Amino acid sequence: MGRRKPKARSDFVLFDVFYQDGTQSSNRKVPAEALAGPDGDDAAGEILEAQDRQIAERSGKSRSRIDLFKRASLR
């Protein structure tokens, strides 16, 4: 009898992010533990904004402000 493969751990939640300029970023990762608090998915907004700041610092290109974010649908 063979060994079973370990099940995938869900250490993060994927979000689709929509910006004020009409652009979209899909499957952005947010740690699942950050969403476990009383704010729930609202905490993801702060994390996504922090990620955008880090990306802007590295690339030298700033992003538009986040208009909306929602959990990505699993297809």
Backbone as JSON, one array per atom type, in Angstrom:
{
  "sequence": "MGRRKPKARSDFVLFDVFYQDGTQSSNRKVPAEALAGPDGDDAAGEILEAQDRQIAERSGKSRSRIDLFKRASLR",
  "N": [[0.84, -1.17, 0.0], [0.64, 2.18, -0.91], [2.01, 5.38, 0.07], [0.02, 8.14, 1.1], [-0.44, 11.3, -0.43], [0.28, 14.38, 1.16], [-2.38, 16.56, 2.16], [-3.25, 19.65, 0.62], [-2.38, 22.61, 2.24], [-4.17, 25.38, 3.46], [-2.86, 28.09, 3.79], [-3.17, 30.64, 3.03], [-5.42, 33.09, 1.61], [-6.97, 33.81, -1.45], [-7.41, 36.84, -3.25], [-9.24, 39.0, -5.43], [-8.4, 42.09, -6.77], [-9.59, 45.29, -7.39], [-8.94, 48.33, -8.95], [-9.12, 51.96, -8.75], [-8.57, 53.1, -11.2], [-9.55, 51.33, -13.0], [-8.11, 49.03, -13.49], [-7.21, 45.61, -12.76], [-6.14, 43.15, -10.4], [-5.47, 39.84, -10.0], [-5.88, 36.95, -7.86], [-4.38, 37.62, -5.5], [-2.41, 37.02, -2.69], [-3.28, 36.61, 0.71], [-2.48, 36.18, 4.06], [-4.16, 33.58, 5.78], [-4.47, 33.55, 8.53], [-4.56, 36.23, 9.22], [-7.09, 36.97, 8.63], [-8.69, 35.89, 10.48], [-9.44, 37.35, 12.68], [-11.56, 39.8, 14.39], [-12.17, 41.63, 12.4], [-12.34, 40.27, 10.03], [-12.62, 39.84, 6.54], [-12.13, 42.51, 6.04], [-9.68, 43.18, 7.08], [-7.98, 42.34, 5.12], [-7.78, 44.38, 3.27], [-5.97, 46.28, 4.3], [-3.64, 44.76, 4.27], [-3.37, 44.2, 1.55], [-2.98, 46.8, 0.57], [-0.53, 47.39, 1.78], [1.06, 45.5, 0.47], [0.91, 46.55, -2.12], [2.3, 48.97, -1.73], [4.88, 47.97, -1.24], [5.41, 46.73, -3.68], [5.36, 48.97, -5.35], [7.57, 50.39, -4.38], [9.66, 48.71, -5.13], [9.39, 48.51, -7.92], [9.2, 51.1, -8.79], [6.96, 52.21, -9.83], [3.86, 53.53, -9.13], [0.71, 52.3, -7.91], [-2.77, 52.7, -8.65], [-5.34, 53.74, -6.34], [-6.96, 51.29, -4.26], [-10.12, 50.19, -5.13], [-12.03, 48.2, -4.74], [-12.12, 44.97, -3.24], [-12.33, 41.44, -3.33], [-12.92, 38.04, -2.35], [-11.31, 35.62, -4.32], [-12.88, 33.61, -6.75], [-13.04, 30.13, -6.75], [-12.28, 28.18, -9.41]],
  "CA": [[0.0, 0.0, 0.0], [1.46, 3.38, -1.05], [1.76, 6.51, 0.96], [-0.86, 9.18, 0.57], [0.15, 12.63, -0.51], [-0.33, 15.28, 2.15], [-3.37, 17.48, 1.61], [-2.79, 21.04, 0.49], [-2.74, 23.47, 3.37], [-4.66, 26.69, 3.03], [-2.21, 29.09, 4.63], [-3.5, 31.95, 2.52], [-6.68, 33.25, 0.89], [-6.76, 34.58, -2.67], [-8.33, 37.96, -3.45], [-9.19, 39.8, -6.66], [-8.33, 43.49, -6.37], [-10.01, 46.21, -8.44], [-8.39, 49.65, -8.67], [-9.94, 53.08, -9.19], [-8.32, 53.41, -12.61], [-10.17, 50.29, -13.82], [-7.28, 47.84, -13.61], [-7.53, 44.51, -11.84], [-5.08, 42.23, -10.06], [-6.15, 38.62, -9.58], [-5.21, 35.94, -7.04], [-3.44, 38.19, -4.55], [-2.38, 36.18, -1.5], [-3.37, 37.21, 2.03], [-2.4, 35.1, 5.06], [-5.46, 33.21, 6.34], [-4.5, 33.89, 9.96], [-4.88, 37.64, 9.35], [-8.53, 37.14, 8.41], [-9.4, 35.18, 11.55], [-9.79, 38.28, 13.74], [-12.9, 40.37, 14.37], [-12.4, 42.41, 11.17], [-12.58, 39.37, 8.91], [-12.03, 40.19, 5.25], [-11.73, 43.93, 6.03], [-8.24, 43.22, 7.37], [-7.26, 42.07, 3.87], [-7.55, 45.65, 2.59], [-4.72, 46.86, 4.79], [-2.54, 43.9, 3.81], [-3.22, 44.41, 0.11], [-2.38, 48.12, 0.39], [0.89, 47.27, 2.15], [1.71, 44.79, -0.63], [1.03, 47.5, -3.23], [3.39, 49.9, -1.42], [6.15, 47.26, -1.44], [5.59, 46.55, -5.13], [5.68, 50.29, -5.91], [8.95, 50.73, -4.0], [10.6, 47.89, -5.9], [9.27, 48.74, -9.36], [9.26, 52.52, -9.1], [5.67, 52.6, -10.41], [2.81, 53.45, -8.11], [-0.58, 51.78, -8.33], [-3.94, 53.49, -8.3], [-5.92, 53.33, -5.06], [-7.85, 50.13, -4.32], [-11.53, 50.54, -5.12], [-12.8, 47.06, -4.22], [-11.45, 43.68, -3.25], [-13.22, 40.35, -2.95], [-12.28, 36.73, -2.43], [-11.29, 35.06, -5.66], [-13.7, 32.42, -6.87], [-12.3, 28.93, -7.15], [-12.89, 27.72, -10.67]],
  "C": [[0.89, 1.24, 0.0], [1.09, 4.45, -0.05], [0.83, 7.52, 0.3], [-0.11, 10.51, 0.54], [-0.5, 13.51, 0.55], [-1.31, 16.23, 1.47], [-2.8, 18.9, 1.58], [-3.28, 21.85, 1.68], [-3.2, 24.81, 2.83], [-4.12, 27.76, 3.97], [-2.55, 30.5, 4.18], [-4.84, 31.91, 1.79], [-6.39, 34.14, -0.32], [-7.83, 35.65, -2.83], [-8.14, 38.54, -4.84], [-9.28, 41.25, -6.22], [-8.67, 44.35, -7.59], [-9.59, 47.62, -8.03], [-9.28, 50.74, -9.26], [-9.74, 53.44, -10.65], [-8.86, 52.34, -13.56], [-9.33, 49.04, -14.0], [-7.65, 46.83, -12.53], [-6.28, 43.67, -11.61], [-5.75, 41.0, -9.46], [-5.24, 37.74, -8.72], [-4.1, 36.5, -6.16], [-3.53, 37.42, -3.25], [-2.4, 37.02, -0.22], [-3.32, 36.06, 3.04], [-3.76, 34.84, 5.71], [-5.57, 33.61, 7.81], [-4.85, 35.36, 10.18], [-6.38, 37.9, 9.24], [-9.35, 36.52, 9.53], [-9.88, 36.11, 12.65], [-11.19, 38.84, 13.57], [-13.21, 41.16, 13.09], [-12.68, 41.54, 9.96], [-11.88, 39.82, 7.65], [-11.62, 41.66, 5.17], [-10.23, 44.08, 6.31], [-7.41, 42.99, 6.11], [-6.94, 43.37, 3.14], [-6.25, 46.29, 3.01], [-3.52, 46.07, 4.3], [-2.3, 44.12, 2.33], [-2.6, 45.78, -0.19], [-0.89, 48.1, 0.73], [1.67, 46.54, 1.05], [1.92, 45.73, -1.82], [2.15, 48.5, -2.99], [4.75, 49.24, -1.65], [6.43, 47.07, -2.92], [5.99, 47.88, -5.78], [7.12, 50.7, -5.59], [9.95, 49.97, -4.86], [10.58, 48.22, -7.38], [9.43, 50.21, -9.74], [7.99, 53.05, -9.74], [4.59, 52.45, -9.36], [1.51, 52.94, -8.74], [-1.66, 52.79, -7.97], [-4.48, 52.98, -6.97], [-6.88, 52.15, -5.27], [-9.29, 50.61, -4.19], [-12.35, 49.46, -4.43], [-11.92, 45.83, -4.21], [-12.43, 42.64, -2.77], [-12.46, 39.04, -3.08], [-12.39, 36.2, -3.84], [-12.14, 33.8, -5.67], [-12.83, 31.26, -7.33], [-13.0, 28.34, -8.35], [-12.74, 26.27, -10.85]]
}
